[in-house]
Structure formats: C-alpha cells, structure tokens
Amino acid sequence: MPPHFHAQYGENKILVDIENATAIKGVFPSKQLKLVLAWCEIHREELMLNWENVLRHELLSRINPLV
C-alpha cells in the first residue's frame, strides 16, 4: 500500500493516498471528499512525517483540522 490514511464520515470510510491526495478505496459524499482531499494537500508534509513515524512504530503528531 502507498502512504495513506483512513477517514470516516458517518458510516462512510475511505483510504486516502497521501502523495496523490486521492481516495484509493471506499466512498464519501462529494462535499466531504473534497474537504478531506484539500486537507490532505495542505498537510501532505505532516502526513508523510506521520507515515514515517508509523513505519518506525513511533508516536504520531497531531495535525490541525480545517478551520
């Protein structure tokens, strides 16, 4: 699997490819999908650092939500 994160909105779940800011599995409502993918693009560097932390079994850093 490429570097990714999981997102959930109600009963909907997706996997998001961090490098390409695309949903690689699952379905989200259109508006919420756009928000998650925009957040991914804004925080790509932080997400990749967290991905590296996961691979090293280290703690994750908090990433701010969209405001």
Secondary structure, DSSP 8 states (H G I E B T S, - for coil): --SEEEEEETTEEEEEETTTTEEEEE---HHHHHHHHHHHHHTHHHHHHHHHHHHTT----------
